[in-house]
Amino acid sequence: MMFRVDRDVLAEAVAWTARSLPARPSVPVLAGMRLEVTESGQLKLSGFDYEVSAEVTLEPQTGEAGMTLVSGRLLAEITRALPAQPVDFVVEGARAIVTCGSARFTLPIMPVEDYPSLPAMPPAAGRVGSDVFASAVGQVAVAAGKDDTLPMLTGVRMEIEGDTVTLAATDRYRLAVRELKWQPEQPDISAIAMIPGKTLADAAKAMGATGAEVEIALSSVGGTGEGMIGFSSAGRRTTTRLLDPEFPKYRSLLPTEFSARADLPVGSFVEAVKRVALVAERNTPVRLAFRGGEVVLEAGSGEEAQAVEVLPVDFEGDDINIAFNHQFLLDGLAAIDSDVARLQMTTSTKPAILTGGKPVEDGGAPDYRYLIMPIRLSS
């Protein structure tokens, strides 16, 4: 087996495939990356840990059919460090030799016959633009939980109804919801899937750079989505096992009536929050006091360091003092696809909703909503 391919193309493909490899594999071969040159001359790089699979297909400059298995993370480090010249990969006996310019590496080969077969892609469910998909997933995945003891909160819920896909994620302290349009294979499709948040975010980010459509494939498009989901775009494909579809009834958490509304200039408000938060101790909030045409940002108290900043805002409604975890607030602001963010509030203890400041046609709900729970202020 041998192949020659451009260094940048190979390094990017290896890095993406290696991202799915387990840090502590249950068996040694799962740390490997399988490289295969097919009879048709294509180069396929793949990784699999029985939960997530990833595969990239490339067109090498030259190739000789064969298959081998080498350490994925080591190959990723090597290809990233190679000079910008064509890379030659040759298998000789029990070794793989990587040559690029004057650099030469020799890697031991792992037993490819012990490597598990990658799962087949489920049936295609529909397609969506890669840029729309990447943006929507990025907006929602930020709110997914990181606590593996609560697996249902580490995922992103995907609800499919006809030509509308709704993504939702929550870690109990914030909730992100995004609706988008797609092109379903069946116009009356209805499905629910709970996708591991990190896997979905990685796949969306990588495929968002392809500029091509993303095909979404589901193993049970007519039911709860139990089983597997797959994503493919421009020679890249990934599959993952789904989580239990149990998820909080999040729609009932989204308030529909508010007593105050502030339209915030995202750039200057983000910078002000970051400055004030410099004196905020861990788990202490940034306090916001809205009144008239301004907001007063404060952090710190008593004998500790303190910070205060005042910004002009477009504000309507009852004066309100409210406090938030500053990182949660910044995450929501970063996800807003607008120069102006709208913060809608009811009281200092009830959830607030952050959206883009653009008006919504027909009086409907905005396509992206970020609910954030305030931190109760001591009297």
Sequence and secondary structure as in RCSB ss.txt:
>XXXX:A:sequence
MMFRVDRDVLAEAVAWTARSLPARPSVPVLAGMRLEVTESGQLKLSGFDYEVSAEVTLEPQTGEAGMTLVSGRLL
AEITRALPAQPVDFVVEGARAIVTCGSARFTLPIMPVEDYPSLPAMPPAAGRVGSDVFASAVGQVAVAAGKDDTL
PMLTGVRMEIEGDTVTLAATDRYRLAVRELKWQPEQPDISAIAMIPGKTLADAAKAMGATGAEVEIALSSVGGTG
EGMIGFSSAGRRTTTRLLDPEFPKYRSLLPTEFSARADLPVGSFVEAVKRVALVAERNTPVRLAFRGGEVVLEAG
SGEEAQAVEVLPVDFEGDDINIAFNHQFLLDGLAAIDSDVARLQMTTSTKPAILTGGKPVEDGGAPDYRYLIMPI
RLSS
>XXXX:A:secstr
 EEEE HHHHHHHHHHHHTTS SS SSGGGGEEEEEE TTS EEEEEE SSEEEEEEE  SEEE EEEEEEHHHH
HHHHHHS SS EEEEEETTEEEEEETTEEEEEE   GGGS        EEEEEEHHHHHHHHHHHHTTS   TTS
GGGSEEEEEEETTEEEEEEE SSEEEEEEEE EESSTT EEEEEEEHHHHHHHHHHHHTS SEEEEEES TTTT 
 SEEEEEETTEEEEEE B      GGGGS    SEEEEEEHHHHHHHHHHHHTT  TT  EEEEEETTEEEEEE 
 TTS  EEEEEE EEEES EEEEE HHHHHHHHHH  SSEEEEEESSTTS EEEEESS  GGG   SEEEEE   
    
